[in-house]
Each structure stands twice: as C-alpha cells, then as structure tokens.
Amino acid sequence: SAMKAIKLGAHDYITKPFDLDHLFTTLRNAKKLSHIQKENQNLKDAISPEATSTNVIAHSEPMQKLLSKAQKIARLDASVLLTGESGTGKGVLARYIHSHSLRADKPFITVSCPALPRELLESELFGHEKGAFTGAIKKRVGKIEAAKGGTLFLDEIGDLPIDLQPKLLNVLQDRVFQRIGGESPHACDVRIITATNIDFKKKIETKEFREDLYYRISVIPLEMPPLRTRPQEILPLANHFLNRVTKQRGNQNISISKGATEKLLKYEWPGNVRQLENLIERASAFCDDNEIAADDLMGSIDSPEHSGKPMNHLGGKTLAEI
C-alpha cells in the first residue's frame, strides 16, 4: 500500500509507531519539495506555448463581450483588475490583454501573492541589495524590475500583506520602487494587471486592504464569468485540454465518448475551467482504447449532491472508489 501510494504521488510514508522528529523532518522535506515543484511549474508555464498563446476559447456571448472589452483596453496603459471565481481563467485573460497591448514584445511576469511567505514575497517583487539581510549574498532583481517595459500580473492581489501595500502603491502612483536594503529609488516602466476572487469591500472594511490601493489597481475592472454561465465552451475547452495533454505525452488522439460528454455538460463546475482541465488530464490517464468513457471521470461529477457544489467529502466512498 505504501509503495502504491508513492507511485500515485505521495511524498513519503511513515510506519507506526512513529517518531515525532522523523514526522516533522518528513513534513519539512515535503514542504520544501512542494515549493520547488511549484517554482518549476511556474517556470514551465512561463515558457510554454500555452503561456504565450493569444488564443482564448470564446463561443459564448459573455466571453465574446469580455474579449471585445479586453481588446479595447489592451492598448491603454491603465491598471486592470480581473475579478471572478477561482479557476475561471483570469491568468489567461491577463496574457491575452498583454499580447494585444503595445507592450506585447516585452516580458509578461506573473507573481502569485499567497504563494510565498511575506519576506520572500517582498524580495520577489522589489528585489534586494547584497547584504540586505542574512542570506542575501548577492543583489537580486525583483519581478517589477524584470518586467521592465512589459506587464506584471499579480495574481490573488487580495492576499498581498498590508505592510507591502504602500510599496505597491508607490509603484502605481509614482512609478518608482526601492529594493530591500537599497537607499535610492529606481524608476520603473511596467503595466500592472491584478486578479482576485475575494470581496474587496470586506477587506477594506476590516483594514486588511488599503482603499487607495484598491482604486489604483481597479482603474479598469473586468469580470470573468463562471463556466456554468457559458456551457457552450465546456466541450471546446475539454477538447483543447485533451489535445494539449496528448501532445505532451506523445500519445495518439483521444476522444470523449457520448456518455462522458453528457456528464460533462450536466455538471455545474464549481471549480470552473481549472477543475475541467484537471479532470480531463486525469481521465485521459485512465481511459482505455483512446476514448474517455463516463466511468473514467472517476465519480467526481457523478453524484447529484456534488452538482454545482465543491466536493468536500468522499460521500461514503473509499479513495480507491473515487
């Protein structure tokens, strides 16, 4: 069972009775590995064809209207705030805006605000000078500086620590930033696009987010519609993800059966496009005869109780059954 778990992606296993020191060491190693894997994935995403693609699947009226707006504002240099539920594709829209802007031939840099601890996030954004803190053995260029002339996409901006918010405000207001440990300000030329799935009104009321920064980042607000409001795009998106996965694996073409198609169309997708992408990637790994059958969807969208609701329990099933 332990070896099967490792093959399915478990980091490690511990036998009973276990030693607490061993447990904590294993957890620390798992955390380090998780950070490394996330960083590697971000780098792969940044250089992959999908990351630089200007193609957005938009068969529905809500998405066509949204892309029309995005094209109009792309050539402006104003800050854009992308809102919408988690997994709707705000990062894809940010790349689309960049690719249609006057900055398209310059870098598109992404920073996920909740992905790093506060200290690392500050260094990631603004950079640091040599000797600025313990471990700063050389100068580091931050993402604001790396995105010079291009676009900086700040994902989940609502999670930006309150003490870093004035520094970002300076970037937007005065077009300057300062490295950690630095004494002089540096001019910056970057367009900032931000994204969030939170209610800023509550964050502002509880003093977790500065109101003046909110107005600076939301000069042009655009809202991504959830996938359940644009069912015309479910199958085109599913086939898009399927084609991408088969190319990456070097497999033959895989199709989606009629039964699986009906199941995909009936579901309400609480996790939106990201959930669909993950499901297709997983189902394509288990399917037989190069066709995804209804059973290959593995129960995650089978039960009526999960329709339109995030799946937060196993519904009495074992992990093997799921």
N, C-alpha and C positions, 0 to 999 in steps of 0.2 A: 504493500500500500504506500509506503514511504517513497519507494523508487518511482511508482506510478505518479505520485504527487509531484515529484521533481521533474519528471518528463512533461507533466502538464503545466509546469511553470512555477512551482513552489521554489522559494529561495533555498530553504533548508528544512530539516526536520529535527525534532528533539524527542528523545526517548524518556519515558517515565521510569523511575523518579528522576527529575532534572535538577541541575544546579542553577541557582539564580544568576550567578556570574556568567555562566555559559549562556543562559537565556538572554541576558542583556547584551552580551557580546554579539550574539546572533542577530538580535534586533538592530543593533548599531550598524552591523555589516549590511543588513538588508536595507536600511535607510540610505546608507552610502551608495549601494548599488542602484537603488531607486533613483537617486539624484543623477547618477552617471547615465543611467538609461534615458531619463527624461531629457538631459542635456544633449545626448546623442540623437534622440528623436527630433529635438528642436533643430539641430544642425541638418539632419536629413530632410526635414520638412522645408528648411530654408533654401536648400539647393535642388529639391526635387522638381520635376516638370510641373507637378500639380501646384507647387508654391508660386511658380511664375506664370501659371496659366491665366489667361484673361477670360476663359470660358466660364460662364455661370449658367446653370440649368434653370430656365425661367419660362415655363409653359403656362403658368397660372397668371391671372390678372394682377394679384397682389405683387408678385415678383417682377412682372413686366413694368408695373408702375414704379416700383422701387429702383430698378435698374435705370429707368428713364431719369429719375431724380439723381441717381448716383453719377450718371454721365454728365448731367448739367453742373453739378457742384465739383466734379473731379478737377476741373481746370482752375477753380478758385483755390486760394491758399488758406482758407479759413479752417479752423479746427472742426472735426466731425465727431459726434458721439453716436455710436451704434448701440441701440438697445434691443432687447428681445430675450426670450427664454434661452436657457443654456442649450447648446448644441444646434442652434438654428443656422449657423454658418456666418457669424459676424466677422470671423477672420478672413473668410473667402471674400466677403464684400469689401473689406478693408484693402485687400490685394487688388481687387477689381478697380476700386477708386484710384489707387496708386498707379495702376497700369494705364489708366486713361488720363492721368494728370501730366503736367509739364515736367514733373519730376520722375517720370517713368524710367528713365535711363540711369537713375541714381538708386542707392540702396533702399530696400524695404526691410526694416529691422523690427522684430517682434520681441516684446518683453511681457511675460505673464506676471502680474503684480503679486499674486498669492503664492507663486511657485518657490520663492526664495525667502529666507529669514530677512528681517528688516535691514540688518547690517550689510548683508550681501546684496540686497536689492539696491541700496544706496550706491554701492560701488558699481553695480551692474549698470545703473542709469547714468551716473555722473562721472564714473572713473575715480582713480585716486593717484596721488603722488607717491613716489618712493618714500618709505618710512612713515607714511601717514598713520599706520597702526601696526601692531605686531603681525608679522607675516607679509607685510607689503614690501617685498624685496625689490620690486621694480614698479615703474609707472604703468598704470593701466588706463587704456582709453575706454570710456563708457559708451553705452549704446547711443546716447544723444549725440556724441561726437562721431561715432561710427556711421550714423545715419545722415551725415552732412550732405545737404543738397537733396535728400530724399525724404522718406516718410518713416516716422516712428509710430508703431502700433502698440499701444498699451492695453493689453487685454485684462479684463476684470479690474478696471481702474477703481472701482468702489472699495477694493481691498488695499489701496495704497495707504501706508501708515500715515497718521495725521501729521507727524513731525517732518515728513518728506514732502507734504503737500505745498508748503510755501516755496520750496525749491523748484518744484514743477511750475508753480505759478510764475516765478521769475522767468523761466524759460519761455512761457507763453506770452508774458506781459512785456518783458524787456529784451527777450531774445539773447539772454546770457545764462551761463551756468558756471559753477565752480567745482573743481574736483575736490574730493576729500583730501584734506591736508594742504590744499592749494591756497595761495594768498591773492591771486589775481583772477578776475572773471574772464571767461572766454566767450566770444560771440558764437552763436550757433544759428545755422540755417536749416531748419527742419520743419516739416509739417507733421502735426500730431493728430493721429486718429485714435480714439479710445473706444472701449466697448465695456458693457456691463449688463448684468441680468438682475440688478438689485433696484430697490426703490430709493432713489436719492433723497426724496423728501424726508423719509425716516432717518436716513444717515445724517442729513443736515440738522434736523431737529435734535438729535442726540449728540450733536457736536462731533460726530465721527468723520464728517466730510465738510470741508470749507465751502461756504456758499459762493464766495467769489471765484474759487477754482472751478466749481460746477458751471458757472456762467461762461467761463473762459473755454472750457472743453466742449460745451454744448452749443457753440455758435450755430452749427448746422446739425440738428438731430435727425437720425434716420432709424426707423424701427423695422427689425427683421420679423416677418410673420412666421408663426409656428408652422410646422409641417402639416398638422391636421387641418389647417385652413387652405392648403394647396395640394390636395390629393392628386392632381394631375402630374405632379412631379415625383411621386413615390416610385413608380416603375422606372422612369428615366434615370433617377438618382441611383436606384438599385442596380440597374444595368451598367451605369457609369462606374460604380464601385466594383462591380464584378469584373468588368473588363480590366480595371486597374490591377486588381488582385491577381488575376490570371497572368497578366503580363509580367508582374513582379516575380511570380512563382515559375514562370515558363511553362505553364500548363496549357492544355487545349482549351478551347472555348467552352464555357459552362453556361447552361441556360437555366431559367427559372420555370418550374412546372406550373401548370394551371392552378393546382391546389395551393401551391406556395404563393402564387400571385394573388389569389383570392384572400389568403390570410394576411398578406402584406397590406392590401387595400382596405381591409376591415379594421385594422388596428389604428389607434389614435396617436401613437408615437409621442409619449410624454418626454422622451429623451431626444426627440426631433431628429435632425439629419445625422447627428453623431451616433445615435442609437441605431439607426438604419445601417450606417456604414459598418459598425461593429458587428451587427447581426449577419450581414451579408458576408463579411470576411470569415466569420466563424462557421456559418452554414456551408460555405464553399469548401472548407477544410474537411467536412464530414460527409459531403454528398457522394453518391455512387453514380456511375455511368454518366459523369459530366452533366448532371442535372440536379438542381436543388429541389428536393421534394418538400412537401408541407412538414413532414416529420423532421427534416433537417433543421428546421427553425427552433428545435430543441425546447419547446414548451414555454419559452419566454413570452410569446404572444398568443399562446393557446387559450388561456383561461379568461372568461369574461370578466373576472374580478380584476384582471390586470389591464383591461382595455381602457386606455386613457389615464391610467394611474401608474406612477413609478412603482417598480417591483421592489418591495422592501422586505419580503419574506419568501419562503420556499413553498408556501401553500400546502404543507404536509408532505412534500416530495423530498427525496434524498438528493444530494448533489449529483449522483450518478444519473438519476432520472431527469434532472434539469439539463 
